[in-house]
């Protein structure tokens, strides 16, 4: 019988160097492919359903640091919310972070985190860089 993924609410505690966390959105095909890849590798990650469990500014700032990118680089620009509210707007880091808290669908996915490193799983093979 396969192990169940642990659904988590991220905390500010220091992550385990061995723990794998996935920012997952069930309705996203790429996010589901990431989960399948981890299952094939026999990895049972802690899953953060960021669109169902309220994401905070601290969560986003932490993942940005691990990804080594700006807030704007984490934005999904194909989403209707982006096109309707943010296209062609010049915003600073704090405003982009607040936008992602308000509209979590804007957050690129899947994000796989191990220790102090993270990758966006696009293409899906990028996940192999951290696991």
C-alpha positions as a printed Julia matrix, in Angstrom:
131×3 Matrix{Float64}:
  0.0    0.0     0.0
  1.38   3.44   -0.98
  2.18   5.94    1.72
 -0.11   8.94    1.95
  1.23  12.44    1.42
  1.17  14.57    4.51
 -0.85  17.73    3.87
  0.81  20.57    5.69
  0.4   24.14    6.69
  3.87  25.6     6.31
  5.46  26.9     9.45
  8.35  29.18   10.12
 10.34  26.36   11.7
 13.57  25.42   10.0
 12.96  22.78    7.34
 14.57  19.39    7.59
 17.4   18.95    5.1
 15.81  15.67    3.95
 12.15  16.69    3.88
 10.63  17.35    0.46
  7.81  19.89    0.29
  5.6   20.51   -2.73
  3.48  23.57   -3.36
  0.69  21.75   -5.15
 -2.53  22.65   -6.93
 -4.68  19.6    -7.57
 -6.27  21.04  -10.72
 -2.89  21.73  -12.39
 -1.66  19.0   -14.74
  2.01  19.97  -14.23
  1.54  19.85  -10.48
  0.0   16.38  -10.76
  2.93  15.3   -12.97
  5.33  16.51  -10.28
  3.54  14.37   -7.71
  3.7   11.38  -10.08
  7.45  11.87  -10.58
  8.02  11.98   -6.83
  5.91   8.84   -6.4
  7.99   7.07   -9.09
 11.1    8.03   -7.11
  9.43   6.62   -3.98
  9.4   10.05   -2.34
  6.47  10.95   -0.12
  6.48  14.74    0.11
  4.75  17.09    2.48
  2.15  18.82    0.36
  1.18  22.46    0.73
 -2.16  23.07   -1.0
 -1.51  26.77   -1.23
 -4.76  27.53   -3.06
 -6.81  25.83   -0.32
 -4.78  26.71    2.78
 -4.16  30.43    3.04
 -0.7   31.33    1.81
  0.97  34.14    3.75
  3.45  36.83    2.81
  6.03  35.01    4.95
  5.41  31.76    2.98
  5.97  33.56   -0.31
  9.06  35.43    0.89
 10.56  32.19    2.15
  9.99  30.34   -1.12
 11.29  33.28   -3.17
 14.52  33.18   -1.19
 14.87  29.43   -1.77
 14.09  29.84   -5.48
 16.46  32.8    -5.82
 14.0   34.77   -7.94
 11.95  37.95   -7.69
  8.26  37.97   -6.83
  7.34  39.0   -10.36
  9.21  35.94  -11.72
  6.9   33.7    -9.65
  3.78  35.16  -11.29
  1.75  33.1   -13.76
  1.14  35.64  -16.49
 -1.3   33.46  -18.45
 -3.93  33.58  -15.7
 -7.03  35.69  -16.3
 -6.53  37.36  -12.9
 -3.14  38.6   -14.09
 -4.47  39.8   -17.44
 -7.43  41.58  -15.86
 -5.65  43.18  -12.88
 -1.89  43.32  -13.35
 -0.86  43.27  -17.01
  1.41  46.22  -17.88
  1.58  47.34  -14.23
  4.93  48.17  -12.68
  4.86  46.87   -9.11
  7.51  46.41   -6.45
  8.24  43.15   -4.6
  5.83  43.85   -1.75
  2.92  44.57   -4.09
  3.54  41.38   -6.1
  3.7   39.38   -2.87
  0.43  40.91   -1.67
 -1.13  40.09   -5.06
 -0.12  36.42   -4.67
 -1.58  36.3    -1.17
 -4.86  37.73   -2.47
 -4.85  35.63   -5.67
 -2.86  32.42   -5.03
 -3.69  31.21   -8.55
 -1.0   33.67   -9.67
  1.73  31.54   -8.05
  3.69  29.45  -10.55
  3.55  25.76   -9.83
  4.62  23.19   -8.92
  7.3   24.29   -6.47
  9.45  21.58   -4.93
 11.51  22.44   -1.86
 14.27  20.52   -0.14
 16.1   22.27    2.67
 17.22  25.72    1.57
 16.73  25.04   -2.16
 13.64  25.09   -4.34
 12.74  24.79   -8.01
  9.69  25.46  -10.1
  8.93  22.17  -11.84
  8.69  23.57  -15.38
  9.84  21.56  -17.17
  9.05  18.74  -14.78
 12.64  17.41  -14.96
 13.82  20.45  -13.0
 12.53  18.69   -9.9
 15.44  16.27  -10.18
 17.76  19.2    -9.33
 16.58  19.24   -5.7
 15.58  15.68   -4.93
